[in-house]
């Protein structure tokens, strides 16, 4: 037990350092946690103590997986159904193009230029097709765009983009057997009754027993996650769907969702992102920078050339189009989840995984910085935001995830 507490303290100490650095650099804490994990693994490897971090300990893997599942749920729960209905055409077209353009281009680069096998190439396409809801949500909150139609449209398109990634990950890599049929049937039934069950429990028990809604959500997530793993898929896949189904319910109680967010980002997700970083091989990146540049270029350029003319159909001003496009070019959470899934299931090697995570990290930073510095559509900023300086605040997925 002493060893477990020591390892946990080491990892949470790294999480605290990451939070401080992220605050001063004004970037997503998930990004810093991955980078800290990379550095920690490099130092441990240099000292010949690679196993001292405990990245493959069963209890740590469980905490990391729980963080990924709850973070995925929160990403789905942040959706505003009214936005999807109001901007259905815009978010659908932009989201689908944002998924398919980098998926096809990056998979082709991996297969025909880098000579990866078919499975690894498809996994590459999935991992690099994502748009980071975490990064985009953080920026929307910081600027105040989350209160505008412009920002809500971007968030809706991110949702459709990431939904495509979740579906592709399941369809391409989950074996289709009788277990899959059972998983789909049970998941469909649970999703159908979940809104009614949640409202009923909230009405009767919400203010009389300890955190019953949180317990219910975690029960559903872990139960469907176990069923998903049993069927040969990944536990995060049903979590996004549960978040979507409960989005309206979640948005109706911001205090409850904030508390669940605090549990997730304050304790669980640091284990996930730090662990993801420990599997990155710096020697592999240094030895083949051309591979990294090819994949990064494939992701960002395909997003830009695919989305810019499409977004132009909905946004006429140049700064709005470029800002929208660059926000959709980011990647982080689902990119690392997809890459780690591939590495854990021996679909990609550690070297290939390292390239994918490095590209995901870079795509979370570079487009965001360029968009904010060069193309910020200031005329769309809320009036208060124009008059006051941005005040640091807790922003859930943005700051922590």
TISE-427838 format. One line per field, with one value per residue (C-alpha): residue number from 1; z, x, y. Coordinates in steps of 0.05 Angstrom, whole numbers, padded with zeros to 5 digits, always signed. Each point is the difference from the previous one (the first is absolute). Layout:
num = c(NUM; ...)
z = c(Z; ...)
x = c(X; ...)
y = c(Y; ...)
This chain:
num = c(1; 2; 3; 4; 5; 6; 7; 8; 9; 10; 11; 12; 13; 14; 15; 16; 17; 18; 19; 20; 21; 22; 23; 24; 25; 26; 27; 28; 29; 30; 31; 32; 33; 34; 35; 36; 37; 38; 39; 40; 41; 42; 43; 44; 45; 46; 47; 48; 49; 50; 51; 52; 53; 54; 55; 56; 57; 58; 59; 60; 61; 62; 63; 64; 65; 66; 67; 68; 69; 70; 71; 72; 73; 74; 75; 76; 77; 78; 79; 80; 81; 82; 83; 84; 85; 86; 87; 88; 89; 90; 91; 92; 93; 94; 95; 96; 97; 98; 99; 100; 101; 102; 103; 104; 105; 106; 107; 108; 109; 110; 111; 112; 113; 114; 115; 116; 117; 118; 119; 120; 121; 122; 123; 124; 125; 126; 127; 128; 129; 130; 131; 132; 133; 134; 135; 136; 137; 138; 139; 140; 141; 142; 143; 144; 145; 146; 147; 148; 149; 150; 151; 152; 153; 154; 155; 156; 157; 158; 159; 160; 161; 162; 163; 164; 165; 166; 167; 168; 169; 170; 171; 172; 173; 174; 175; 176; 177; 178; 179; 180; 181; 182; 183; 184; 185; 186; 187; 188; 189; 190; 191; 192; 193; 194; 195; 196; 197; 198; 199; 200; 201; 202; 203; 204; 205; 206; 207; 208; 209; 210; 211; 212; 213; 214; 215; 216; 217; 218; 219; 220; 221; 222; 223; 224; 225; 226; 227; 228; 229; 230; 231; 232; 233; 234; 235; 236; 237; 238; 239; 240; 241; 242; 243; 244; 245; 246; 247; 248; 249; 250; 251; 252; 253; 254; 255; 256; 257; 258; 259; 260; 261; 262; 263; 264; 265; 266; 267; 268; 269; 270; 271; 272; 273; 274; 275; 276; 277; 278; 279; 280; 281; 282; 283; 284; 285; 286; 287; 288; 289; 290; 291; 292; 293; 294; 295; 296; 297; 298; 299; 300; 301; 302; 303; 304; 305; 306; 307; 308; 309; 310; 311; 312; 313; 314; 315; 316; 317; 318; 319; 320; 321; 322; 323; 324; 325; 326; 327; 328; 329; 330; 331; 332; 333; 334; 335; 336; 337; 338; 339; 340; 341; 342; 343; 344; 345; 346; 347; 348; 349; 350; 351; 352; 353; 354; 355; 356; 357; 358; 359; 360; 361; 362; 363; 364; 365; 366; 367; 368; 369; 370; 371; 372; 373; 374; 375; 376; 377; 378; 379; 380; 381; 382; 383; 384; 385; 386; 387; 388; 389; 390; 391; 392; 393; 394; 395; 396; 397; 398; 399; 400; 401)
z = c(+00000; +00015; -00071; -00030; +00039; -00019; -00074; +00005; +00035; -00054; -00055; +00035; +00014; -00075; -00010; +00047; -00036; -00066; +00026; +00021; -00067; -00039; +00039; -00016; -00073; -00010; -00034; +00012; +00061; -00037; -00049; +00056; +00035; -00062; -00008; +00073; -00010; -00060; +00039; +00061; -00043; -00035; +00066; +00030; -00062; +00001; +00073; -00014; +00043; -00053; +00041; +00061; -00027; +00003; -00065; -00009; +00072; -00001; +00049; -00038; -00066; +00032; +00024; -00068; -00036; +00047; -00015; -00075; +00008; +00043; -00042; -00062; +00035; +00018; -00072; -00022; +00058; -00019; -00064; -00004; -00039; -00019; -00036; -00041; -00020; -00017; -00039; -00025; -00071; +00020; +00056; -00040; -00064; +00036; +00049; -00053; -00045; +00061; +00013; -00069; -00030; +00050; +00009; -00074; -00010; +00062; -00011; -00072; +00023; +00051; -00049; -00064; +00021; +00069; -00018; +00063; -00002; -00015; +00072; +00025; -00057; +00015; +00074; -00021; -00040; +00059; +00051; -00044; -00023; +00067; +00021; +00073; +00037; +00061; -00033; -00039; +00061; +00041; -00053; -00007; +00075; +00005; -00057; +00017; -00068; +00035; +00011; -00074; -00061; -00031; +00058; +00009; -00074; +00008; +00061; -00038; -00059; +00048; +00029; -00069; -00018; +00064; -00006; -00068; +00034; +00054; -00051; -00046; +00058; +00017; -00071; -00024; +00059; +00041; -00023; -00021; +00036; +00040; +00057; -00042; -00012; +00074; +00015; -00051; +00025; +00073; -00013; -00042; +00055; +00054; -00041; -00013; +00073; +00029; -00007; +00034; +00055; +00013; +00006; +00046; +00046; +00001; +00018; +00057; +00027; -00026; +00063; +00050; -00011; -00013; -00073; -00028; -00070; -00002; +00023; -00053; -00056; +00022; +00007; -00071; -00028; +00034; -00016; -00074; +00000; +00026; -00052; -00054; +00021; +00003; -00072; -00023; -00005; +00045; +00064; -00023; -00060; +00038; +00047; -00055; -00017; +00073; +00004; -00062; +00027; +00067; -00029; +00010; +00070; +00017; -00026; +00044; +00063; -00009; +00073; -00006; -00064; +00031; +00058; -00046; -00042; +00063; +00018; -00071; -00014; +00071; +00012; -00059; -00065; +00024; +00004; -00071; -00033; +00040; -00016; -00074; +00000; +00032; -00061; -00048; -00023; -00010; -00035; -00052; -00013; -00004; -00047; -00051; +00000; -00072; +00021; +00053; -00049; -00053; +00048; +00030; -00069; -00022; +00059; +00001; -00076; -00015; +00054; -00028; -00074; +00016; +00048; -00021; -00064; +00037; +00058; -00051; -00016; +00071; +00019; -00049; +00038; -00010; +00074; +00019; -00052; +00020; +00074; -00009; -00045; +00047; +00061; -00038; -00016; +00073; +00031; +00068; +00043; -00050; -00040; +00060; +00019; -00070; -00002; +00068; -00021; -00060; +00042; +00054; -00051; -00040; -00061; -00001; +00027; +00054; -00053; -00041; +00064; +00017; -00068; +00007; +00070; -00020; -00059; +00044; +00051; -00053; -00033; +00067; +00006; -00067; -00032; +00066; +00006; -00072; +00004; +00064; -00022; -00073; -00014; +00064; -00024; +00052; -00027; +00024; +00071; +00054; +00021; +00070; -00028; -00043; +00060; +00052; +00002; +00001; +00071; +00015; +00020; +00009; -00067; +00007; -00063; -00027; +00057; +00025; -00059)
x = c(+00000; +00058; +00025; -00068; -00006; +00071; -00013; -00067; +00034; +00053; -00052; -00044; +00061; +00013; -00072; +00007; +00063; -00037; -00058; +00047; +00037; -00066; -00027; +00060; +00005; -00076; -00006; -00041; +00025; -00009; +00053; +00049; -00015; +00018; +00065; +00018; -00013; +00046; +00055; -00009; +00006; +00061; +00035; -00019; +00025; +00065; +00011; -00018; -00063; -00054; -00043; +00003; -00056; -00049; -00036; -00023; -00023; -00071; -00029; +00032; -00027; -00069; +00003; +00026; -00056; -00052; +00026; -00006; -00071; -00026; +00035; -00033; -00067; +00011; +00018; -00067; -00037; +00027; -00042; -00059; -00055; -00032; +00063; +00001; -00072; +00008; +00065; -00011; +00024; +00061; +00025; -00014; +00036; +00059; +00006; -00002; +00050; +00044; +00000; +00006; +00052; +00057; -00023; +00009; +00063; +00037; -00018; +00025; +00065; +00012; -00016; +00032; +00056; +00021; -00016; -00039; -00046; -00074; -00024; +00053; -00016; -00074; +00014; +00045; -00058; -00048; +00049; +00016; -00072; -00021; -00015; +00016; -00064; +00043; +00043; -00057; -00045; +00055; +00010; -00075; -00006; +00061; -00024; -00074; -00017; -00036; -00057; -00005; -00029; +00069; +00032; -00059; +00005; +00074; -00014; -00056; +00045; +00053; -00052; -00018; +00073; +00017; -00063; +00027; +00066; -00035; -00043; +00059; +00042; -00055; -00017; +00071; +00032; -00054; -00012; -00072; -00025; -00061; +00031; -00004; -00074; -00012; +00041; -00040; -00067; +00015; +00030; -00060; -00048; +00040; +00004; -00074; -00020; +00056; -00032; -00064; +00038; +00045; -00059; -00037; +00059; +00015; -00072; -00005; +00070; +00046; -00001; -00010; +00057; +00074; +00015; -00048; +00002; +00076; -00003; -00052; +00041; +00064; -00039; -00026; +00068; +00038; -00054; -00002; +00075; +00008; -00049; +00037; +00067; -00033; -00023; +00070; -00010; +00022; -00032; -00001; -00045; -00067; +00021; -00007; -00069; -00022; +00025; -00040; -00064; +00007; +00024; -00066; -00007; +00072; -00007; -00061; +00042; +00066; +00019; -00005; +00041; +00052; +00009; +00007; +00049; +00041; +00004; +00021; +00052; +00024; +00016; -00009; +00021; +00071; +00014; -00026; +00038; +00065; -00002; -00012; +00062; +00044; -00008; +00028; +00070; +00043; +00056; -00050; -00023; +00071; +00022; -00055; -00024; -00024; -00054; -00025; -00002; -00036; -00055; -00007; -00004; -00050; -00046; +00003; +00003; -00057; -00042; +00014; -00011; -00061; -00034; +00018; -00044; -00056; +00000; -00001; -00071; -00021; +00049; +00017; +00053; +00071; +00019; -00062; +00015; +00073; -00015; -00054; +00046; +00059; -00042; -00024; +00072; +00019; +00005; +00013; -00046; -00031; +00065; +00038; -00056; +00000; +00076; +00004; -00055; +00042; +00063; -00036; -00029; +00065; -00028; +00057; +00071; +00028; +00038; -00064; -00038; +00054; -00008; -00076; +00001; +00053; -00042; -00062; +00036; +00028; -00068; -00029; +00048; +00019; -00069; -00027; +00056; -00006; -00075; +00003; +00057; -00016; -00074; -00040; -00067; -00004; -00065; -00035; +00027; -00053; +00000; +00024; +00058; +00020; +00001; +00033; +00063; -00009; -00007; +00028; -00055; -00014; -00024; -00006; +00020; +00035; +00047; +00006; -00015)
y = c(+00000; +00047; -00010; +00017; +00065; +00019; -00011; +00037; +00059; +00003; +00002; +00051; +00042; +00001; +00020; +00059; +00023; -00007; +00042; +00056; +00000; -00002; +00059; +00044; -00022; +00007; -00068; -00063; -00038; -00066; +00023; +00016; -00066; -00039; +00039; -00011; -00074; -00001; +00035; -00045; -00062; +00027; +00016; -00067; -00036; +00038; -00020; -00072; +00004; -00004; -00047; +00046; +00043; -00058; +00016; -00071; -00014; -00026; +00050; +00058; -00026; -00002; +00072; +00022; -00038; +00029; +00070; -00012; -00027; +00057; +00052; -00029; +00003; +00073; +00017; -00028; +00032; +00070; -00004; +00047; -00036; +00066; +00020; -00063; +00009; +00074; -00008; -00071; +00011; +00040; -00045; -00064; +00021; +00032; -00057; -00055; +00034; +00014; -00075; -00031; +00048; -00015; -00073; -00015; +00042; -00024; -00072; +00005; +00033; -00055; -00056; +00023; +00047; -00027; -00072; -00016; -00060; +00009; -00004; +00049; +00047; +00000; +00012; +00058; +00029; -00007; +00030; +00060; +00013; +00029; +00070; +00015; +00016; +00012; +00054; +00032; +00001; +00033; +00054; +00012; +00011; +00045; +00045; -00003; -00030; -00057; +00050; +00019; -00035; +00000; -00038; -00047; -00018; -00017; -00044; -00035; -00015; -00026; -00047; -00028; -00007; -00039; -00042; -00022; -00019; -00040; -00038; -00014; -00026; -00049; -00022; -00009; -00034; -00034; -00073; -00012; -00062; -00021; +00040; +00062; -00011; -00008; +00062; +00042; -00026; +00012; +00069; +00021; -00022; +00036; +00064; -00002; -00004; +00042; +00070; -00023; -00037; +00060; +00048; -00049; -00010; +00074; +00018; -00050; -00009; +00055; +00042; -00056; -00049; +00008; +00016; -00052; +00031; -00005; -00071; -00017; +00031; -00035; -00066; +00007; +00020; -00056; -00052; +00018; +00007; -00071; -00025; +00038; -00031; -00069; +00009; +00018; +00076; +00058; +00025; +00073; -00014; -00005; +00056; +00053; -00025; +00001; +00072; +00019; -00032; +00036; +00066; +00036; -00030; +00020; +00071; +00009; -00008; +00036; -00009; -00076; -00003; +00046; -00048; -00060; +00040; +00015; -00074; -00017; +00053; +00008; -00073; -00047; +00032; +00018; -00075; -00009; +00056; -00009; -00074; +00014; +00043; -00053; -00045; +00052; -00017; +00063; -00038; -00024; +00072; +00026; -00055; +00012; +00073; -00006; -00050; +00048; +00058; -00041; -00021; +00069; +00032; -00053; +00015; +00076; +00012; -00049; +00034; +00069; -00016; -00042; +00047; +00071; +00000; -00036; +00048; +00056; -00021; +00018; +00056; +00055; +00039; -00023; +00002; -00040; -00054; -00006; -00001; -00053; -00042; +00003; -00018; -00061; -00019; -00012; -00068; -00029; -00042; -00049; -00001; -00026; -00047; -00030; -00004; -00033; -00049; -00019; -00009; -00040; -00047; -00008; +00035; +00050; -00007; +00045; +00039; +00011; +00018; +00051; +00034; +00002; +00030; +00051; +00022; +00004; +00043; +00047; +00007; +00021; +00057; +00030; +00011; +00028; +00051; +00022; +00007; +00042; +00044; +00012; -00014; +00014; +00029; +00055; +00028; -00064; +00003; +00013; +00073; -00015; -00039; +00059; +00046; -00044; -00042; -00075; -00025; -00070; -00048; -00073; -00024; -00075; -00036; +00061; +00014; -00071; -00045)
